[in-house]
Amino acid sequence: MFKRLSKQEKAWVLYDLAESPYTITVMATIMGMYFLASAEAAIGDIVVANAYWSFGTAAAIVFIGLLAPIIGTLTGYIGKKKLVFNLFVGLGVLATAGIAFVPEHMWFGLLFMYILSLIGYSGANKVYNAFLVDVSPNERMNRVSTFAFGVGYLGCVPPFLVSIAPILLIQLDIISMSMVTAYRIAFLITAVWWIVLTIPMFRHVNQKYGAPMESQYVRKSFVSVWLTFREICKHKPVLLFLLAFFLYSDGLNSIVSLATAFGVTIGIGQVDLLLVLLVMQLVAGPCAIIYGRMADKFGTKKTIYFGIGTYVVVCLIALLMNPARDVRFLTGLFWGLAMLIGTAQGGIQALSRAYFSKVVPKEKSNEFFGFYNVFGRLASIIGTTLFGVISLWTGQPHFGIAGIAVLFILAAIIFKFVPDDKEISWEDKQSSISV
């Protein structure tokens, strides 16, 4: 399929490949291991350290959520979308590389640099999603969006393998190197991969749709959010979708952010954690593309609904993962759930942005995507906070999964009332933004 893409679509797809190693290396695996080892050594309680990790993640999400209105309005001006994208990519790359230079005993410094890197990653991803309307026509969005996720999941395997190779070799007593050095190498590899593969995006993708620049855009950004919210409230299908999207994205992002920390807390070994998440990428890549084909055949709504249901099952099974159980049982269950997550993770994210891209008017795409990304970027604050609070309150990390399960169940209930994207006519979309 890659050969059939335009130059702009190829560059856009490659950015998914550029940022994906950050997701698996920093968000999902190695950073969590590094931070927990540092914080547990200083604090003496891994459950408390896990809670700090979840609260730090929530803090980063809140910050980018507060910035989202300004970002959404600024990127709505012609010529500004690329500038904002470049700034966030720069922050993310520099902070990711910077983690490697924080002294290992400074767990609070590690958490701070992680928060900065997550802000950079999230801000860049927010603008990147909004570029879809600039690079691809409506009839190609499902395929291009899901293909990008598939490329990202499969393509990040080589840099991830290189990143985890020293860690695995140390665990197997094949090489002599400190684990901290191995962690730092992984962060530097991720940063270099990120910036190098973003070069096509820098060169070939430009903004097509936008309004002329205005003064006092910071104040106007919050006014614009309020006006856009009022217009969305007039259009019930879009409002319901955004509510459902917020809930299931919160649950999904919380699982990604907490997976490694949760695994370490319940006793899963580092080798198993790294291998299971590697294999999950191999499952997620083709499954994201399959989701695109399913959406074309069965409809976007039904396919997303199927993905939400998959996550409900995952959470309910995860509630059985009591740390007191046999570690072999927990490891086997962790493997099974990771594979199940892999079948849905990329597909549901890709189809969500494709669904939203198709139902909004292009000349209003930046304002509406600004709101979409407010919901998307704030997503994981509820799940990570609930997980941390419940884990601290009960002393049992698996009980924290209950809060995340509730998010998916609520999302499923709301999403039932969202229409299929084919049922929303252009006239409906126009009326939803009339002032």
N, C-alpha and C positions, 0 to 999 in steps of 0.2 A: 504493500500500500504506500510505502514511503515515497516511491518513485512517482506516484500519481499526485502527490501533494505539490502545491505551489511553493516557491522559494520562501514566502512569508510563513506559510503553514509549517514547512520543515523547520524553520528557525524557532517557531513557537513550540513545536513538539519537542525539539532538542532541549528547551529550557526545562521541561519536565524531567528529562534525563539529567540535566545539570543539578537540579535541586534535590532529586530523590535520594542520593547518598546521605544528605543531611538528615532526612527523615528517618532512615534506618540506623545510621551510625550515631548521630547525636541525640535525636529525640527518642528513638526506640531501644537502643542497646548500650553502646559503649559509654556515653556520657552518664547514663543512669548508674552503671556499674562503678564508674570512677567516683561519682559524687557520693554514692552510698558507702563505698569503702572509706572515703575521706571523712564523711560526716559521722559514720558509726564509730570510727576510731576516736573522734573528738567527743561525741555525745555519749556513746556507750549503749545506745538503744536503736536498733535498726528500724523498728516501727515508727519511732519519732523522726528518724532521718528520712524515712519514706514519706511521712507527712510533710516535712519541709520541702521535699522535692515536688509534691503535688501542689503545695501552696505557692511555690516559686513559679511553677508553670501557670497557675491561675493568675498570678500577678502580671506576668508577661502578656497574657491574653487580654486582661483588663486594660492594660496600657495601650495595646494596639487597637482595642475596641474603641477607646476614647479618641484615638487619633483618626479612626476610620472616617468620620464625617468630613474632617479637613482633607484627608487623602482623596475621598470620593469627589469632593467639589473641585479640588485642585486638578485632579486628573481629568475632570470634565472639560477643562479649558484646552483648546487645541494646542498641541505642542508640549503640554506639561506632563502627560502620562509617562512618557519615556524618561523624563528627568526624575520623577518620583521613583520609578522602577529602579533606575540606576543607583539612586541614593540608598535605597533599602538593600539592594544586592550588595553594595559596598559595605554597609554596616554588618550584614549577615556574614559575609566572607571574612572580614577582619576580626569580628568577635569569635568566629569559629576557630580561626587560626590562633587567636589570642588565648583561648582555653589552654593551649599547649604550653603557655609561658607562665601560667599561674602556679605558684608553689603548691605541692600536693596536699599539704596540711591545711591550706586555707580553703576549707569547704565553702565558706560564705563567698569567697572570691570566685570559686568555680561556679557557684550558683548564679552570681551576678553576671559573669561572662556568658553563661548559658542563657540567661534571660535576655541579654542584649542580642545574642545570635538568633534567638527565637523571634524577637521583635523584627529583626532584619529579614529573616525567612518569611514570617507571616505577612509583613508589609509588602515585600516583593511578590509573594504569591497572590495577594489581593489584587495588585495591579496587573499581574500576569493573566489572571482569570478574565479580567475586563478587556484584555487585548483580543480575546477570541472573536468578538464582533468585528474587529478590524482586519482579521486575517482570513476569516472563513464565512461563506454564505450559509443561510439557515439550513438548507438541505444537506449540508455536509457536516454540520456541527456535532451531531451524535457520533459519527464515525471518527472525526478528527479529535474530539475531546477524549473519547475512550481509547483511541489509538495512542494518544499522548500518555495516558496513564499506563497503558500496557508497555510502551517503550521505557517509561520511567522505572517501572517495577523490574523489568527484565534487564534493562541496561545498567542499572545501578549495581548489579551483582558483581561485575569485575572489580570496581573500586572497593566494594565492601569486602570481597574476598581478600584483596591485597591488604585492607585495613585490619581484618581480624586474623590474618595468617600469623603474625608474631604472637598474638594473644593465645591462639590455639597451640602453637609450637611451644610456648612457655608452659602452658597447662600440661602438655604431654612430655615435658622435660627433654625436649629435643634441642632447644637453644637456651642460652643463658643470657637473659636480659630482664631488667626490672619491668614489672607490669605497668608502672607509670609511664615509662618510656614508650612502651607499645601503645598505650592509650594516646599519648601525645602524637605519635606518628599517624594514627588514625585521623585525628582532628586536622592535621596539616594536609593529608591526602584529600580529605573531604573539601577543604577550603580551595585547594588548587583545582580539583575537578569542577567545582561549582563555578569558579570564575572563568575557566578556559572554555567550558561548554556553553557559557552564556554569550560568548562573542558573536555567534550568528544572530542571536536576539538583538544585541546591541547594533549590529550592522544592517539587518534586513527588515525588522519589524518597526513600523511607525504608526502613529495614531491617524485614523481617517475621520473619525466622528468626534465632534466637540464644539464648544461655544467659544466666542472671543473672550479673552482675559478681562476680568473686572477688578476693581479695587476692593479692599476690605473683604477679601475672600474668606478669611477666618471666621468673621462674624456671619458672613453670608452662608458659609458652609453649614452652620448649625441651623440657620433659618431654612436653608434648602432641605436639610434632613427633616425638619418639622413639616414643611410643605409636601415633601415626598411621602412622608408617613401618612399625612392626611389623604393624599391621593391613593395610596395603597389601601387604606382603610375603606375607600369607596369601591375597591375591586376585590371582592371577597376571595376569589380563587388564589390571587397572588398573596394575599394576607395569610390565608391558611397554609399555602405552600411554605412561606417564610417561617411561620411558627413551627411547622413540622420539621423543616430543614434545620432550624436552630436546635431543636431537641435531638434529632438523630445525629447531627454533626457534633454536638456536644458529647454525646455518648461515644461516637466513633473516635474523635480526637482524644478523648480521655483515655480510651483503651490504648491508643498508640503511645501516648505520653507516659502511661503508667505500666505498660506491659513488662518491661525489664525490671523495674523497681519491685513490682508485684512478684515476679518470678523469683528474684533474689530473696525477697522477704519470706516466701513460703518454702525456700530451700532448693530451688532448681539450680543446678550447677552452671557455671559460666559457659562451658563448652556447649551444653544443651541449649542454653539461651541463644547463643550466637548461631548455632546450626539451625535451630527451629525457625528463627527469624529470616535466615538466609533462604531456607526452603520455602517459607511463606511468600517471599518475593517471587520465586519461580512459579508458585501457584497463582499469585495475584496478577502477574503480567498477562498471561493468556486469558484469565477469567475477566479482566477488565475489557478486553476486546470482545469476548463472548457476550458480555453485558450489552455492548453496543449492538451486536447482532440481535440479541433478545429484544432490545428496545425497538428495533426496526420491525420485528415480527409481531411482538405482543403489545407494544406501546411502552412509552417511557414510564408512565405512572405505575403500571403493573410490575415492571422490572425493578424500579426503586422500592416498591412495596415488598417485593420478594427479598431484597437486600436488608430492609429493616427487620423483617421476620427472622432472617438468619442471625442478626445480632441479638435479638431477643433470646433465641435458643442458646447462643454463646454465653450470655450473662447468666441465664438460669443454671446452666451446667457449671459455670465457674463458681457459683455459690457452694458447690460441693468440695471446693479445694481448700479444705481445712489443713493448715500447716502440720497438724498433729497426725495426719494420715501418712501412710508409707510413701517415701519419696519417689519410689518407682511408679506408684499409682499416680502421684501428682505430675511426674514428668511425662508419663504417657498421656494424661488428660491435657496437659499443657500443649503437647504436640498436636493432639487432635483439634483442640480449639483454635490453635494458630492456623491450621490448614483451613478450617471452616471460615475464619476471619478473612483469610487470603482470597477465598472465592468471591467475597462481597466488597472488600474494602475499596479497591480502585474503581470498580464499576459504579457503585452508588455515588461516589464523589464526582466522577466524570459525567454521569447522567444528570446529576443535580445542576451543574453549571450549564450543561447543554440545554436542559429543560428551561432554565431561567433565561438563557440567551435567546431562545426561540420565541418566548412569550413577551419580551419587552421590545418596544420600538427602538430602532438603532440610534435615533437622534437623542433618545433619553437613556441610552444604555449605561452611561457613566454614572448618572444619578441613581438609577435603579440598581446597578451593580455595587454602588457605594453602600446602599442599604443591605443588599445581599451579603456583602462582605462584612458589614457590621455584625450581622447575625453569624456569619461563618467564622469570623475571627474571635468573637466572644465565645464561640462554641468551644467547650471543654472547661470553662470556668465553673459551671455547676457540677459537672461530673467529678473533676479533680478535687474540688472543695468538699463535696459530699464524701468522696472516698477518704480524704484525709481526716475529716471530722469523725466519720463512723469508725474508721480504723483506730483512731486515738481513743474514742469513747469505749469501744468494745475490746480493744486489744487484739482483735482478730482481723487481719487484712482482707480476708475473703468476704467478710460481711460488708466491706465497703463497696463491693460489686453491686449490692442491692440498689444503691442510689443510682448507679448507671443503668441498671435494668429498667428502672422506672422511667427514665428518659426515653428509652426506645419504645416502651409500651405506650406512653403518651403520644409519641410521634406517630406510631401506627394508627392510633385512634383518630388523630387529627388528619393524617394523610388520606384516610378513607374518603374524606369529603373534598379532596382536591381533584379537579377534573383532569382527564387525559389532555396532554398538550395539543392534540389534534382537534379537541373540542373548543379551543380558545381561538376565536377568529381575530383577524387584524382589527376589525371594528371594535371588538371587546378591548383589545390592548390600547387602541386610541382613546376610547372613552375612559379607560382607567387612569389616564394622565391628563385629561382635559382640565383646564383651570378656569 
